[in-house]
Amino acid sequence: MNLGKVGDMVVGTAGDLAGAVVDPRAGMGKLRSALTSRAVITLTAGLLVGYLVARSKRRS
């Protein structure tokens, strides 16, 4: 997996999300098309890792 492409994917998805605020109908269409199964898995894994790190720091 090329890490340069992950950053581009994250920035692109964030831009699509920001566009959804300005024009909800067009923005949601772009967001739906940008969320491939790979993007959903990457996002879910990132959220899970962030949750586990925050949880372990809270217990320490």
Distance bins in CASP14 RR format, pairs under 12 A and 6 or more apart:
PFRMAT RR
TARGET T0000
AUTHOR 0000-0000-0000
RMODE 2
METHOD distances of the structure
MODEL  1
1 7 0 0 0 0 0 1 0 0 0 0 0
1 9 0 0 0 0 0 1 0 0 0 0 0
1 38 0 0 0 0 1 0 0 0 0 0 0
1 41 0 0 0 0 0 1 0 0 0 0 0
1 42 0 0 0 0 1 0 0 0 0 0 0
1 45 0 0 0 0 0 1 0 0 0 0 0
2 8 0 0 0 0 1 0 0 0 0 0 0
2 9 0 0 0 0 0 1 0 0 0 0 0
2 38 0 0 0 0 0 1 0 0 0 0 0
3 9 0 0 0 0 0 1 0 0 0 0 0
3 10 0 0 0 0 0 1 0 0 0 0 0
3 42 0 0 0 0 0 1 0 0 0 0 0
4 10 0 0 0 0 1 0 0 0 0 0 0
4 11 0 0 0 0 0 1 0 0 0 0 0
5 11 0 0 0 0 0 1 0 0 0 0 0
5 12 0 0 0 0 0 1 0 0 0 0 0
5 36 0 0 0 0 0 1 0 0 0 0 0
5 38 0 0 0 0 1 0 0 0 0 0 0
5 39 0 0 0 0 0 1 0 0 0 0 0
5 42 0 0 0 0 0 1 0 0 0 0 0
6 12 0 0 0 0 0 1 0 0 0 0 0
6 13 0 0 0 0 0 1 0 0 0 0 0
6 38 0 0 0 0 1 0 0 0 0 0 0
6 39 0 0 0 0 1 0 0 0 0 0 0
6 41 0 0 0 0 0 1 0 0 0 0 0
6 42 1 0 0 1 0 0 0 0 0 0 0
6 43 0 0 0 0 0 1 0 0 0 0 0
6 45 0 0 0 0 0 1 0 0 0 0 0
6 46 0 0 0 0 0 1 0 0 0 0 0
7 13 0 0 0 0 1 0 0 0 0 0 0
7 14 0 0 0 0 1 0 0 0 0 0 0
7 39 0 0 0 0 0 1 0 0 0 0 0
7 42 0 0 0 0 1 0 0 0 0 0 0
8 14 0 0 0 0 0 1 0 0 0 0 0
8 15 0 0 0 0 0 1 0 0 0 0 0
8 34 0 0 0 0 0 1 0 0 0 0 0
8 39 0 0 0 0 0 1 0 0 0 0 0
9 15 0 0 0 0 0 1 0 0 0 0 0
9 16 0 0 0 0 0 1 0 0 0 0 0
9 34 1 0 0 1 0 0 0 0 0 0 0
9 35 0 0 0 0 1 0 0 0 0 0 0
9 36 0 0 0 0 1 0 0 0 0 0 0
9 38 0 0 0 0 1 0 0 0 0 0 0
9 39 1 0 1 0 0 0 0 0 0 0 0
9 40 0 0 0 0 0 1 0 0 0 0 0
9 41 0 0 0 0 0 1 0 0 0 0 0
9 42 1 0 0 1 0 0 0 0 0 0 0
9 43 0 0 0 0 1 0 0 0 0 0 0
10 16 0 0 0 0 0 1 0 0 0 0 0
10 17 0 0 0 0 0 1 0 0 0 0 0
10 34 0 0 0 0 0 1 0 0 0 0 0
10 39 0 0 0 0 1 0 0 0 0 0 0
10 42 0 0 0 0 1 0 0 0 0 0 0
10 43 0 0 0 0 1 0 0 0 0 0 0
10 46 0 0 0 0 0 1 0 0 0 0 0
11 17 0 0 0 0 0 1 0 0 0 0 0
11 18 0 0 0 0 0 1 0 0 0 0 0
11 34 0 0 0 0 0 1 0 0 0 0 0
12 18 0 0 0 0 1 0 0 0 0 0 0
12 19 0 0 0 0 0 1 0 0 0 0 0
12 27 0 0 0 0 0 1 0 0 0 0 0
12 30 0 0 0 0 1 0 0 0 0 0 0
12 31 0 0 0 0 1 0 0 0 0 0 0
12 33 0 0 0 0 0 1 0 0 0 0 0
12 34 1 0 0 1 0 0 0 0 0 0 0
12 35 0 0 0 0 0 1 0 0 0 0 0
12 39 0 0 0 0 1 0 0 0 0 0 0
13 19 0 0 0 0 0 1 0 0 0 0 0
13 20 0 0 0 0 0 1 0 0 0 0 0
13 27 0 0 0 0 0 1 0 0 0 0 0
13 30 0 0 0 0 1 0 0 0 0 0 0
13 31 1 0 0 1 0 0 0 0 0 0 0
13 32 0 0 0 0 0 1 0 0 0 0 0
13 33 0 0 0 0 0 1 0 0 0 0 0
13 34 1 0 1 0 0 0 0 0 0 0 0
13 35 1 0 0 1 0 0 0 0 0 0 0
13 36 0 0 0 0 0 1 0 0 0 0 0
13 38 0 0 0 0 0 1 0 0 0 0 0
13 39 1 0 0 1 0 0 0 0 0 0 0
13 40 0 0 0 0 0 1 0 0 0 0 0
13 42 0 0 0 0 1 0 0 0 0 0 0
13 43 1 0 0 1 0 0 0 0 0 0 0
14 20 0 0 0 0 0 1 0 0 0 0 0
14 21 0 0 0 0 0 1 0 0 0 0 0
14 30 0 0 0 0 0 1 0 0 0 0 0
14 31 0 0 0 0 0 1 0 0 0 0 0
14 34 0 0 0 0 0 1 0 0 0 0 0
14 39 0 0 0 0 0 1 0 0 0 0 0
14 43 0 0 0 0 0 1 0 0 0 0 0
15 21 0 0 0 0 1 0 0 0 0 0 0
15 22 0 0 0 0 0 1 0 0 0 0 0
15 27 0 0 0 0 1 0 0 0 0 0 0
15 30 0 0 0 0 1 0 0 0 0 0 0
15 31 0 0 0 0 1 0 0 0 0 0 0
15 34 0 0 0 0 1 0 0 0 0 0 0
16 22 0 0 0 0 0 1 0 0 0 0 0
16 23 0 0 0 0 0 1 0 0 0 0 0
16 24 0 0 0 0 0 1 0 0 0 0 0
16 26 0 0 0 0 1 0 0 0 0 0 0
16 27 1 0 0 1 0 0 0 0 0 0 0
16 28 0 0 0 0 1 0 0 0 0 0 0
16 29 0 0 0 0 1 0 0 0 0 0 0
16 30 1 0 1 0 0 0 0 0 0 0 0
16 31 1 0 1 0 0 0 0 0 0 0 0
16 32 0 0 0 0 1 0 0 0 0 0 0
16 33 0 0 0 0 1 0 0 0 0 0 0
16 34 1 0 1 0 0 0 0 0 0 0 0
16 35 0 0 0 0 1 0 0 0 0 0 0
16 39 0 0 0 0 0 1 0 0 0 0 0
17 24 0 0 0 0 0 1 0 0 0 0 0
17 27 0 0 0 0 1 0 0 0 0 0 0
17 28 0 0 0 0 1 0 0 0 0 0 0
17 29 0 0 0 0 0 1 0 0 0 0 0
17 30 0 0 0 0 1 0 0 0 0 0 0
17 31 1 0 0 1 0 0 0 0 0 0 0
17 32 0 0 0 0 0 1 0 0 0 0 0
17 34 0 0 0 0 1 0 0 0 0 0 0
17 35 0 0 0 0 0 1 0 0 0 0 0
17 43 0 0 0 0 0 1 0 0 0 0 0
18 24 0 0 0 0 0 1 0 0 0 0 0
18 27 0 0 0 0 1 0 0 0 0 0 0
18 30 0 0 0 0 0 1 0 0 0 0 0
18 31 0 0 0 0 0 1 0 0 0 0 0
19 25 0 0 0 0 0 1 0 0 0 0 0
19 26 1 0 0 1 0 0 0 0 0 0 0
19 27 1 0 1 0 0 0 0 0 0 0 0
19 28 0 0 0 0 1 0 0 0 0 0 0
19 29 0 0 0 0 0 1 0 0 0 0 0
19 30 1 0 0 1 0 0 0 0 0 0 0
19 31 0 0 0 0 1 0 0 0 0 0 0
19 34 0 0 0 0 0 1 0 0 0 0 0
20 26 0 0 0 0 1 0 0 0 0 0 0
20 27 1 1 0 0 0 0 0 0 0 0 0
20 28 1 0 1 0 0 0 0 0 0 0 0
20 29 0 0 0 0 1 0 0 0 0 0 0
20 30 1 0 0 1 0 0 0 0 0 0 0
20 31 1 0 1 0 0 0 0 0 0 0 0
20 32 0 0 0 0 0 1 0 0 0 0 0
20 34 0 0 0 0 0 1 0 0 0 0 0
20 35 0 0 0 0 0 1 0 0 0 0 0
21 27 0 0 0 0 1 0 0 0 0 0 0
21 28 0 0 0 0 0 1 0 0 0 0 0
21 31 0 0 0 0 0 1 0 0 0 0 0
22 28 0 0 0 0 0 1 0 0 0 0 0
22 30 0 0 0 0 0 1 0 0 0 0 0
23 29 0 0 0 0 1 0 0 0 0 0 0
23 30 0 0 0 0 1 0 0 0 0 0 0
23 31 0 0 0 0 0 1 0 0 0 0 0
24 30 0 0 0 0 0 1 0 0 0 0 0
24 31 0 0 0 0 0 1 0 0 0 0 0
25 31 0 0 0 0 0 1 0 0 0 0 0
25 32 0 0 0 0 0 1 0 0 0 0 0
26 32 0 0 0 0 0 1 0 0 0 0 0
26 33 0 0 0 0 0 1 0 0 0 0 0
27 33 0 0 0 0 1 0 0 0 0 0 0
27 34 0 0 0 0 1 0 0 0 0 0 0
27 35 0 0 0 0 0 1 0 0 0 0 0
28 34 0 0 0 0 0 1 0 0 0 0 0
28 35 0 0 0 0 0 1 0 0 0 0 0
29 35 0 0 0 0 1 0 0 0 0 0 0
31 39 0 0 0 0 0 1 0 0 0 0 0
31 40 0 0 0 0 0 1 0 0 0 0 0
31 43 0 0 0 0 0 1 0 0 0 0 0
32 39 0 0 0 0 0 1 0 0 0 0 0
32 40 0 0 0 0 0 1 0 0 0 0 0
33 39 0 0 0 0 0 1 0 0 0 0 0
34 40 0 0 0 0 0 1 0 0 0 0 0
34 42 0 0 0 0 0 1 0 0 0 0 0
34 43 0 0 0 0 0 1 0 0 0 0 0
35 41 0 0 0 0 0 1 0 0 0 0 0
35 42 0 0 0 0 0 1 0 0 0 0 0
35 43 0 0 0 0 1 0 0 0 0 0 0
35 44 0 0 0 0 0 1 0 0 0 0 0
36 42 0 0 0 0 1 0 0 0 0 0 0
36 43 0 0 0 0 0 1 0 0 0 0 0
37 43 0 0 0 0 0 1 0 0 0 0 0
37 44 0 0 0 0 0 1 0 0 0 0 0
38 44 0 0 0 0 0 1 0 0 0 0 0
38 45 0 0 0 0 0 1 0 0 0 0 0
39 45 0 0 0 0 0 1 0 0 0 0 0
39 46 0 0 0 0 0 1 0 0 0 0 0
40 46 0 0 0 0 0 1 0 0 0 0 0
40 47 0 0 0 0 0 1 0 0 0 0 0
41 47 0 0 0 0 0 1 0 0 0 0 0
41 48 0 0 0 0 0 1 0 0 0 0 0
42 48 0 0 0 0 0 1 0 0 0 0 0
42 49 0 0 0 0 0 1 0 0 0 0 0
43 49 0 0 0 0 0 1 0 0 0 0 0
43 50 0 0 0 0 0 1 0 0 0 0 0
44 50 0 0 0 0 0 1 0 0 0 0 0
44 51 0 0 0 0 0 1 0 0 0 0 0
45 51 0 0 0 0 0 1 0 0 0 0 0
45 52 0 0 0 0 0 1 0 0 0 0 0
46 52 0 0 0 0 1 0 0 0 0 0 0
46 53 0 0 0 0 1 0 0 0 0 0 0
46 54 0 0 0 0 0 1 0 0 0 0 0
47 53 0 0 0 0 0 1 0 0 0 0 0
47 54 0 0 0 0 0 1 0 0 0 0 0
48 54 0 0 0 0 0 1 0 0 0 0 0
48 55 0 0 0 0 0 1 0 0 0 0 0
49 55 0 0 0 0 0 1 0 0 0 0 0
49 56 0 0 0 0 0 1 0 0 0 0 0
50 56 0 0 0 0 1 0 0 0 0 0 0
50 57 0 0 0 0 1 0 0 0 0 0 0
50 58 0 0 0 0 0 1 0 0 0 0 0
51 57 0 0 0 0 0 1 0 0 0 0 0
51 58 0 0 0 0 0 1 0 0 0 0 0
52 58 0 0 0 0 0 1 0 0 0 0 0
52 59 0 0 0 0 0 1 0 0 0 0 0
53 59 0 0 0 0 0 1 0 0 0 0 0
53 60 0 0 0 0 0 1 0 0 0 0 0
54 60 0 0 0 0 0 1 0 0 0 0 0
END
